[in-house]
Structures are given as structure tokens and as C-alpha cells.
């Protein structure tokens, strides 16, 4: 008799119904803890997506506990005993979690406010661009400045081995210089026989024949020459810019173009006239394709928008929520005319100036009255003005004004986790002190969350926040965030006094 498999009686305790449910009938949800059991006493392996789950032997059989991750997706349970059984199911999103539409809305809000800050401080940034236009712009200059090194490398490769083809031209050549006897040459000789020096040498001394030689005068090189001259014209316009940094770089790039135009393979070539057609070489030749792509992108700046330094995957919604809350606060402060200099939101990378908000780098914007709003501000025993006497601390958002700090910590958590999250905020109030006299400098600490506050409504109340100078604010994509706006307005009033 074959021993029953553990997969036949594996059950999970369902929190919604409060009953034990066969594994095939369970609706798994993220961020929940599930208990499981099986009545068999024989040893077996229980794996989730290839990773073994811990278990203990009991009088009932085998039991274990599994905490679902805070991320939806496919689940594959594998039971290895007498036979191998695989059960596929799905881990659903929590009903109270932000939706994918909210995710897209947050990205849109961040980029919209980044564009407003871009106009406010006058810097240029990494661009997502589209639309053909033949005029100079800061976006176009940013592209030239960032990628000219790539164009220079491509031209060097072309210069080493430019495209060429054999060209045949008919001309008079001396009889002894004939290298190839072709049917056309034989036909010509027959038509002109008897004109030689003697009957033994009937072929004339001068022969009308085709001569084959290499030429660089091909379509792709003609287009290349035209594009170089167009870039030369553009750089002359940038050379007249009022900004010294642009003018000096344009002069340097222009010198390189002048040097390239003196290349030997471009001699005796006329630039292409008329519309440019994408030839097979521009499609398939690895070097000429890169060259053509660079110039195609050169004029694609009719419309552009600021982009992120790095892409943010959907599973990292908590990180996106932190950035979104910070940019939402920047927007409120900008609309209240309290924003002075947001240029530190952008940083210079190899690919240009980009919106650079990350967990590993502090970004700070200057406000009126000497105040600042910082993202991921780091406090240690060696930092300036404010220090910690235990370990390093890095609150998500810090508003500094007149030597006092107000800390806002976006928490992408569910309602029932908020009291624990708020309890963690005490470390900021007690652990960050003045470097000068050791006094406490954190006056207020608040959690910002998309949770509606149904389970812990007292944390969201004005009475709680005023009494303890801590609490929670609800801020969700598509919402007004009026309470948070009122709080920031209150802080600004204190700055103006």
C-alpha cells in the first residue's frame, strides 16, 4: 500500500474565516502570517519558490508558520516526499494597499513638481524627449555635452576604416599597363585591330579601357560630411552664448569638428544635398549606425520632460511613496512662496543633471528665513550642528527652522502597524541633540501614511497631535492633503515671526 502524500492533507489557517483550509483553496494575501499543518508524521520537504520552509514535528504531525512578503505575485509550493507535488497559486495584494493607478499617479506628480522646480532654479536636467525641431535649446546642448565623447569615439572608428567602394572609369591607358583583360577590352581591340606597331603586335599602344580604383565618395560619407557641417553651424551658435561654461565647451568641440573635416577620406567629397534616406549601411553597419543615431537624436527636443536618475520598480512602492511625499511637501512650500533654491534636488552624473532623490544621498532645499527641507538627512556623532550620542540616524524628511527640527517619516504601512511605527519615532526626539549644549532639538515628529486611519483614528486627530506633538497625517495620491498643508503653513508662520 502506497503511503499518502503530505500534499493530500496540507492545510493553512485562514485568518479571514478562522478555519483550517486545504492549500488549494486558500486565498493568500501579502503581508499576512499563515500557519500550516499536515497530519503525516513521515519526513518530507516543503518548499516555496524553491526555498525550504521551516517546520517542527508535533503530536498532530508537522506544523510551521510562513509570513507572506509585502509584494504580490506567483507562488509555487513544492512538496517532496513519496512523489513531488507542485501547487501553483497567487499572492494577492492587500485590499488596503495603494493600487497600480496610485503608483502611476505618484510618478506623474513627482515629475510634474520636478519640472516646476527646474523652472524655479533655472538648472537643466536629464531629459525624456520627443519631437523633431531644428533650433538650439538647453536640452539640445545638454545632449551634445553629455554624449560628444561618444561621437568622438565613433568618428575615430570611422576614420580608421571608412566605407569605400570600387569605381570603374574608362580612360586611355598604355598597352603595358593593362592589368585586367575584360570582355569589353577584347571587344574594343577587335574593333580597332591592325592599328598596332606591327602584325605581331596588332594591339594599339594606347587602349581605351576601364580602370578600377577605391573611392570614399559614397552616399554614407556624403551624409557624414553634411552632418559634420550642420554640427559645426550649431556649435558656432552655442559659441555665442552668454554662459561662459557653454561658450568654452562649444569652442573646444568646434576645434574637434575642424580637425575631423580635414580627414583625408573626406577630401574630394561633396556633402549630400536633399532628403536623407536611411541606407542599409546606416541600418546595419555597427559604426555608421551609431553615427546616424547620434545625429538623429540631436534634433529630438521639441518636447521634453525631466526623468528619474534610476527606474523604480513596482515592488519598491514604499521608496516611491517617500519621494512622492517629499516632492508634495516641496510643492506646498513652493506654492506658498517659501521655496528659495531647489537646485540640490538635481545632481551631475555621467549622463547629465538628473533628479537625484535616493536612500543613499541627502538632498536639501533652501527655504525662506534660513529654513531648509531635507530628504534622507544623516545625523551622527560627527555631523555639524546636530548630533546623535548612540548610533547614526537618518529620518526621511527633516524641516529645520531656527535651530529646531520637525521630522516627517513617510510610512507605507497598514493601519494596524502604525502604533509601532510611531513608537519608533521616539528615538529621533531623544537621540538627536544640539552639538553646542546637548539639548533636544526635535520638537515634533509625524508619520505620513496612505492608510485611512480607520483602526487607529486617534493618531490622526488634532487633539492627539497638539498634546503629544506627534501623530500621523494621511496623504494618498489623488487626495488633497489639506491637514499636512495646514501644518506646513503653521510652521511657516513661526518662521516669519
C-alpha positions as CSV (number, residue, x, y, z in Angstrom):
1,X,0.0,0.0,0.0
2,X,1.4,3.4,-1.0
3,X,1.9,5.9,1.9
4,X,-0.3,9.0,1.5
5,X,1.5,12.1,0.3
6,X,1.7,15.2,2.6
7,X,0.1,17.2,-0.1
8,X,-3.1,15.3,0.3
9,X,-3.9,16.9,3.8
10,X,-1.8,20.1,3.9
11,X,-3.9,22.9,5.4
12,X,-3.4,26.6,6.1
13,X,-5.1,28.5,8.8
14,X,-7.2,31.2,7.1
15,X,-7.3,34.4,9.1
16,X,-10.5,35.7,7.4
17,X,-12.6,32.6,8.1
18,X,-10.7,31.4,11.2
19,X,-10.7,27.9,9.9
20,X,-8.1,25.4,8.5
21,X,-8.4,25.4,4.7
22,X,-6.8,23.0,2.2
23,X,-3.8,24.6,0.4
24,X,-5.6,24.6,-2.9
25,X,-8.5,26.6,-1.6
26,X,-6.6,29.3,0.3
27,X,-6.6,32.9,-1.0
28,X,-3.1,34.2,0.1
29,X,-2.7,37.9,0.7
30,X,0.6,39.8,1.1
31,X,1.9,41.0,4.5
32,X,0.0,38.3,6.4
33,X,1.3,35.5,8.6
34,X,-0.1,32.0,7.9
35,X,0.2,28.8,9.9
36,X,0.2,25.4,8.2
37,X,0.0,21.8,9.2
38,X,-0.2,18.2,7.9
39,X,-1.2,15.0,9.7
40,X,1.6,12.9,8.3
41,X,4.5,12.0,10.6
42,X,6.8,10.9,7.8
43,X,9.6,13.4,7.0
44,X,9.2,15.5,3.8
45,X,10.4,18.8,2.3
46,X,8.1,21.8,1.9
47,X,9.4,24.5,-0.5
48,X,8.1,27.9,-1.5
49,X,9.5,29.1,-4.9
50,X,12.4,26.7,-4.4
51,X,13.2,27.8,-0.8
52,X,12.5,25.3,2.1
53,X,10.1,26.4,4.8
54,X,10.9,25.7,8.4
55,X,8.7,23.1,10.3
56,X,8.5,21.4,13.6
57,X,7.3,17.9,14.5
58,X,4.2,17.8,16.8
59,X,1.8,15.2,18.0
60,X,-0.5,16.2,15.2
61,X,2.2,15.8,12.5
62,X,4.2,18.6,11.0
63,X,3.5,22.3,11.5
64,X,5.0,25.6,10.5
65,X,4.5,29.3,10.0
66,X,5.0,31.5,7.0
67,X,5.0,35.3,6.7
68,X,3.9,36.4,3.3
69,X,6.1,39.2,1.8
70,X,4.8,42.7,1.1
71,X,4.7,42.0,-2.6
72,X,2.2,40.3,-4.8
73,X,3.0,37.7,-7.4
74,X,3.0,34.0,-8.3
75,X,3.6,31.3,-5.6
76,X,4.8,27.8,-6.2
77,X,4.6,25.4,-3.3
78,X,6.5,22.1,-3.7
79,X,6.0,19.0,-1.6
80,X,8.8,16.4,-1.8
81,X,8.0,13.0,-0.2
82,X,7.0,9.8,-1.9
83,X,6.4,11.9,-5.0
84,X,7.0,15.5,-6.0
85,X,3.8,17.6,-6.0
86,X,3.8,21.2,-7.2
87,X,0.9,23.6,-6.4
88,X,0.8,27.0,-8.1
89,X,-1.3,29.8,-6.7
90,X,-1.2,33.6,-6.4
91,X,-0.3,36.1,-3.7
92,X,-2.8,38.9,-3.9
93,X,-2.3,42.5,-2.9
94,X,-3.7,43.7,0.4
95,X,-7.1,45.3,-0.2
96,X,-5.9,48.4,1.8
97,X,-2.7,48.9,-0.3
98,X,-2.1,51.5,-2.9
99,X,-3.1,50.4,-6.4
100,X,-1.1,50.4,-9.6
101,X,-3.0,53.6,-10.6
102,X,-1.8,55.2,-7.4
103,X,1.7,54.2,-8.4
104,X,1.4,55.9,-11.8
105,X,-0.1,58.9,-10.2
106,X,2.8,59.3,-7.8
107,X,5.3,59.2,-10.7
108,X,3.3,61.8,-12.6
109,X,3.1,64.1,-9.5
110,X,6.9,63.8,-8.9
111,X,7.9,64.6,-12.4
112,X,5.4,67.5,-12.6
113,X,6.8,69.1,-9.5
114,X,10.4,68.3,-10.7
115,X,9.6,70.3,-13.8
116,X,8.3,73.2,-11.7
117,X,11.5,73.2,-9.6
118,X,13.5,73.0,-12.8
119,X,11.9,76.3,-13.9
120,X,12.3,77.7,-10.4
121,X,16.0,77.3,-10.1
122,X,17.0,77.5,-13.8
123,X,19.1,74.3,-13.9
124,X,18.9,71.8,-16.7
125,X,18.3,68.1,-16.2
126,X,18.3,64.7,-17.8
127,X,15.5,64.8,-20.4
128,X,12.9,62.4,-21.7
129,X,12.4,64.0,-25.1
130,X,10.5,63.7,-28.4
131,X,9.6,65.7,-31.4
132,X,11.9,67.0,-34.2
133,X,12.9,70.6,-34.2
134,X,15.8,72.4,-35.8
135,X,16.7,75.1,-33.2
136,X,19.1,75.3,-30.4
137,X,17.9,74.7,-26.8
138,X,19.3,73.9,-23.4
139,X,18.1,70.4,-23.8
140,X,20.0,70.0,-27.0
141,X,23.2,71.5,-25.5
142,X,22.8,69.1,-22.6
143,X,22.7,66.2,-25.1
144,X,25.7,67.4,-27.0
145,X,27.7,68.0,-23.9
146,X,26.9,64.6,-22.4
147,X,27.4,62.5,-25.5
148,X,30.1,64.3,-27.5
149,X,32.7,61.8,-26.2
150,X,30.7,59.0,-27.8
151,X,30.5,60.9,-31.1
152,X,34.3,61.4,-31.0
153,X,34.9,57.7,-30.4
154,X,32.6,56.8,-33.3
155,X,34.3,59.2,-35.7
156,X,37.7,57.7,-34.7
157,X,36.4,54.3,-35.6
158,X,35.1,55.5,-39.0
159,X,38.3,57.3,-39.7
160,X,40.3,54.1,-39.2
161,X,38.2,52.2,-41.7
162,X,35.7,54.4,-43.7
163,X,33.3,53.0,-46.2
164,X,34.6,52.7,-49.7
165,X,33.7,51.1,-53.0
166,X,35.5,50.2,-56.2
167,X,34.8,52.6,-59.0
168,X,35.5,51.9,-62.7
169,X,36.3,54.8,-65.0
170,X,37.1,54.5,-68.7
171,X,40.3,56.2,-69.9
172,X,43.3,55.8,-72.2
173,X,46.0,53.7,-70.8
174,X,49.2,52.4,-72.2
175,X,49.2,48.8,-73.5
176,X,51.8,47.6,-71.0
177,X,49.7,49.0,-68.1
178,X,46.7,46.8,-68.7
179,X,46.1,44.7,-65.6
180,X,42.8,43.1,-66.3
181,X,41.6,41.8,-69.7
182,X,37.8,42.1,-69.7
183,X,35.3,41.3,-72.4
184,X,34.8,45.0,-73.1
185,X,38.6,45.3,-73.7
186,X,38.6,42.4,-76.1
187,X,35.6,43.8,-78.0
188,X,37.4,47.2,-78.3
189,X,40.5,45.5,-79.5
190,X,38.6,43.7,-82.2
191,X,37.0,46.9,-83.4
192,X,40.4,48.6,-83.6
193,X,42.6,45.7,-84.8
194,X,45.5,46.5,-87.2
195,X,46.4,49.8,-85.5
196,X,49.3,48.3,-83.7
197,X,53.0,48.7,-84.3
198,X,53.3,45.5,-86.5
199,X,51.4,42.4,-87.4
200,X,53.0,40.6,-84.5
201,X,51.7,43.4,-82.1
202,X,48.3,44.3,-83.5
203,X,47.1,45.9,-80.3
204,X,47.4,49.7,-80.3
205,X,49.9,51.4,-77.9
206,X,47.0,53.3,-76.2
207,X,43.9,51.4,-75.2
208,X,40.5,52.7,-74.1
209,X,39.8,50.6,-71.1
210,X,38.2,50.7,-67.6
211,X,40.3,51.4,-64.6
212,X,39.1,50.3,-61.1
213,X,40.1,52.2,-58.0
214,X,38.9,52.7,-54.4
215,X,36.8,55.8,-53.7
216,X,35.4,57.2,-50.4
217,X,32.8,59.2,-52.3
218,X,29.9,57.0,-51.2
219,X,26.5,58.1,-50.0
220,X,27.1,57.5,-46.3
221,X,30.3,59.6,-46.3
222,X,28.5,62.4,-48.1
223,X,25.8,62.4,-45.4
224,X,28.5,62.2,-42.7
225,X,30.1,65.4,-44.2
226,X,26.8,67.2,-44.3
227,X,26.1,66.3,-40.7
228,X,29.5,67.5,-39.6
229,X,28.9,70.9,-41.2
230,X,25.5,71.1,-39.6
231,X,27.0,70.4,-36.2
232,X,29.7,73.0,-36.9
233,X,27.0,75.6,-37.5
234,X,25.2,74.6,-34.3
235,X,28.4,74.9,-32.2
236,X,29.0,78.4,-33.6
237,X,25.7,79.4,-32.3
238,X,26.5,78.0,-28.9
239,X,29.9,79.7,-29.1
240,X,28.0,83.0,-28.9
241,X,26.1,82.0,-25.7
242,X,26.3,84.3,-22.7
243,X,27.2,81.4,-20.3
244,X,31.0,81.0,-20.1
245,X,30.8,77.3,-19.4
246,X,28.8,76.7,-22.6
247,X,30.9,79.1,-24.7
248,X,34.2,77.5,-23.7
249,X,33.0,73.9,-24.2
250,X,31.5,74.9,-27.6
251,X,34.9,76.3,-28.7
252,X,36.6,73.0,-27.7
253,X,34.0,70.9,-29.6
254,X,34.3,73.2,-32.6
255,X,38.0,72.6,-32.7
256,X,37.4,68.9,-32.9
257,X,35.0,69.3,-35.7
258,X,37.5,71.4,-37.7
259,X,40.1,68.7,-37.2
260,X,37.7,66.0,-38.4
261,X,36.8,67.9,-41.5
262,X,40.5,67.8,-42.5
263,X,40.4,64.0,-42.6
264,X,41.9,62.5,-45.8
265,X,38.9,60.3,-46.6
266,X,36.7,63.4,-46.8
267,X,38.8,65.1,-49.5
268,X,37.2,65.3,-52.9
269,X,33.7,64.6,-51.4
270,X,30.8,66.9,-51.6
271,X,28.1,66.9,-48.8
272,X,24.9,65.2,-49.6
273,X,22.1,67.5,-50.9
274,X,18.4,66.7,-50.5
275,X,16.5,64.5,-48.1
276,X,18.4,61.9,-46.2
277,X,17.4,58.3,-46.6
278,X,18.3,55.6,-44.1
279,X,20.5,53.3,-46.2
280,X,21.4,49.7,-45.5
281,X,24.8,50.8,-44.1
282,X,23.1,53.2,-41.7
283,X,20.8,50.4,-40.6
284,X,23.3,47.5,-40.3
285,X,26.8,48.8,-40.1
286,X,27.7,48.9,-36.4
287,X,29.7,52.1,-36.5
288,X,27.8,54.1,-39.1
289,X,24.6,53.1,-37.4
290,X,25.8,54.7,-34.1
291,X,26.9,57.8,-36.0
292,X,23.5,58.2,-37.7
293,X,21.6,57.5,-34.4
294,X,23.6,60.3,-32.6
295,X,22.6,62.9,-35.2
296,X,19.0,61.6,-35.4
297,X,18.7,62.3,-31.6
298,X,20.4,65.7,-32.0
299,X,17.1,67.4,-33.0
300,X,14.6,65.4,-30.9
301,X,14.0,68.2,-28.4
302,X,10.7,69.7,-29.4
303,X,9.1,68.3,-26.3
304,X,11.0,67.1,-23.2
305,X,10.4,66.3,-19.5
306,X,12.6,65.6,-16.5
307,X,13.3,62.0,-15.7
308,X,14.4,59.9,-12.7
309,X,18.0,59.0,-12.2
310,X,17.0,55.4,-11.8
311,X,13.9,53.4,-12.6
312,X,11.7,52.5,-9.6
313,X,10.2,49.0,-9.8
314,X,6.6,48.5,-8.7
315,X,7.7,46.3,-5.8
316,X,9.6,49.3,-4.3
317,X,6.4,51.3,-3.9
318,X,7.5,52.2,-0.3
319,X,10.5,54.1,-1.7
320,X,8.5,55.9,-4.4
321,X,6.0,56.9,-1.7
322,X,8.8,58.5,0.3
323,X,9.9,60.5,-2.7
324,X,6.4,61.5,-3.6
325,X,5.6,62.8,-0.1
326,X,8.8,64.9,-0.1
327,X,8.0,66.4,-3.5
328,X,4.4,67.0,-2.4
329,X,5.8,69.0,0.5
330,X,8.1,70.9,-1.8
331,X,5.1,71.8,-4.0
332,X,3.2,73.1,-1.0
333,X,6.1,75.2,0.1
334,X,6.7,76.5,-3.4
335,X,3.0,77.5,-3.8
336,X,3.3,79.4,-0.5
337,X,6.3,81.2,-1.9
338,X,8.6,79.8,0.7
339,X,10.9,77.9,-1.7
340,X,14.2,79.7,-2.4
341,X,16.6,77.2,-4.0
342,X,15.7,73.6,-5.0
343,X,18.9,73.1,-7.1
344,X,20.2,70.4,-4.8
345,X,17.4,68.1,-5.9
346,X,19.5,67.7,-9.1
347,X,23.0,66.3,-9.3
348,X,25.6,66.0,-12.1
349,X,26.1,62.4,-13.3
350,X,27.8,60.9,-16.3
351,X,24.5,61.1,-18.2
352,X,23.9,64.7,-17.2
353,X,22.0,66.6,-14.4
354,X,19.2,64.4,-13.1
355,X,16.6,64.4,-10.4
356,X,18.5,62.6,-7.7
357,X,16.5,61.5,-4.7
358,X,17.7,58.3,-3.2
359,X,18.1,56.5,0.1
360,X,21.8,56.9,0.0
361,X,22.2,60.6,-0.6
362,X,21.0,63.6,1.3
363,X,19.1,66.3,-0.8
364,X,18.3,69.6,0.7
365,X,16.2,72.6,-0.5
366,X,16.6,76.1,0.9
367,X,13.5,77.9,2.3
368,X,12.8,81.5,3.4
369,X,14.1,82.7,6.7
370,X,17.1,80.4,6.6
371,X,15.0,77.2,6.9
372,X,15.7,74.0,5.0
373,X,13.8,70.9,4.0
374,X,16.0,67.8,3.7
375,X,15.4,64.3,2.3
376,X,17.4,61.5,3.9
377,X,19.3,63.8,6.2
378,X,22.0,61.9,8.1
379,X,22.8,62.5,11.8
380,X,25.9,61.0,13.5
381,X,28.2,61.9,16.4
382,X,30.3,63.9,14.0
383,X,27.7,65.9,12.0
384,X,27.5,69.6,12.1
385,X,25.1,71.5,14.4
386,X,23.1,68.4,15.4
387,X,24.5,65.0,16.6
388,X,23.4,61.7,18.0
389,X,25.0,60.1,21.0
390,X,24.1,56.4,20.2
391,X,24.1,55.4,16.6
392,X,23.6,57.1,13.2
393,X,20.0,58.2,12.4
394,X,18.6,59.1,9.0
395,X,15.0,60.4,9.1
396,X,13.3,60.5,5.7
397,X,12.2,64.2,5.8
398,X,13.6,66.9,8.2
399,X,12.4,70.5,8.3
400,X,14.9,72.7,10.1
401,X,14.0,76.2,11.3
402,X,15.7,78.4,13.8
403,X,17.7,75.6,15.3
404,X,14.7,73.3,15.8
405,X,13.7,70.2,13.8
406,X,10.4,68.8,12.7
407,X,10.6,65.3,11.4
408,X,8.2,63.7,8.9
409,X,8.5,60.0,8.2
410,X,6.5,58.6,5.3
411,X,5.4,55.0,6.3
412,X,4.0,52.8,3.6
413,X,2.2,50.7,6.2
414,X,-1.2,49.4,7.1
415,X,-3.3,50.8,9.9
416,X,-2.6,48.1,12.5
417,X,1.2,48.7,12.2
418,X,1.0,52.5,12.8
419,X,1.3,52.5,16.6
420,X,4.6,50.5,16.4
421,X,5.9,52.8,13.7
422,X,5.0,55.9,15.7
423,X,6.8,54.4,18.7
424,X,10.0,54.2,16.7
425,X,9.8,57.9,16.2
426,X,10.8,58.5,19.9
427,X,14.4,57.7,19.0
428,X,14.5,60.9,17.0
429,X,13.1,63.0,19.7
430,X,15.5,61.7,22.3
431,X,18.6,60.7,20.2
432,X,19.2,63.9,18.1
433,X,20.6,66.7,20.2
434,X,22.3,70.1,19.8
435,X,26.1,69.8,19.3
436,X,26.6,73.0,21.2
437,X,24.9,72.2,24.5
438,X,23.3,68.7,24.2
439,X,19.7,70.0,24.4
440,X,16.9,68.3,22.5
441,X,16.2,69.9,19.1
442,X,13.5,67.7,17.7
443,X,10.2,69.4,18.6
444,X,7.7,67.4,16.6
445,X,7.6,64.0,14.8
446,X,4.9,62.8,12.5
447,X,4.2,59.8,10.3
448,X,2.7,60.3,6.9
449,X,0.9,57.3,5.5
450,X,-1.6,56.4,2.8
451,X,-3.6,54.4,5.5
452,X,-7.0,56.0,6.1
453,X,-6.7,55.6,9.9
454,X,-9.8,53.5,10.5
455,X,-8.1,51.3,13.1
456,X,-6.1,53.9,14.9
457,X,-8.1,57.1,14.3
458,X,-6.9,58.8,17.5
459,X,-3.4,59.1,16.0
460,X,-4.8,61.3,13.2
461,X,-6.7,63.6,15.5
462,X,-5.8,67.2,16.2
463,X,-6.1,66.7,19.9
464,X,-3.5,63.9,19.9
465,X,-1.1,65.8,17.7
466,X,-1.4,69.0,19.7
467,X,-1.0,67.3,23.1
468,X,1.9,65.0,22.3
469,X,3.4,66.9,19.3
470,X,3.5,63.7,17.3
471,X,0.9,61.7,15.4
472,X,0.0,60.8,11.8
473,X,-1.2,62.5,8.6
474,X,-3.0,60.7,5.8
475,X,-1.6,61.5,2.4
476,X,-2.7,59.4,-0.6
477,X,-2.3,60.0,-4.4
478,X,-5.3,61.9,-5.6
479,X,-6.1,63.3,-2.1
480,X,-5.9,67.0,-1.1
481,X,-3.6,66.6,1.9
482,X,-5.2,69.7,3.4
483,X,-4.2,68.8,7.0
484,X,-0.5,68.4,6.1
485,X,-0.7,71.7,4.1
486,X,-2.1,73.4,7.2
487,X,0.7,72.1,9.3
488,X,3.4,73.4,7.0
489,X,1.6,76.8,6.9
490,X,1.7,76.8,10.7
491,X,5.5,76.2,10.6
492,X,6.0,78.9,8.1
493,X,4.1,81.4,10.3
494,X,6.6,80.6,13.1
495,X,9.5,81.3,10.7
496,X,8.0,84.7,9.8
497,X,7.7,85.9,13.4
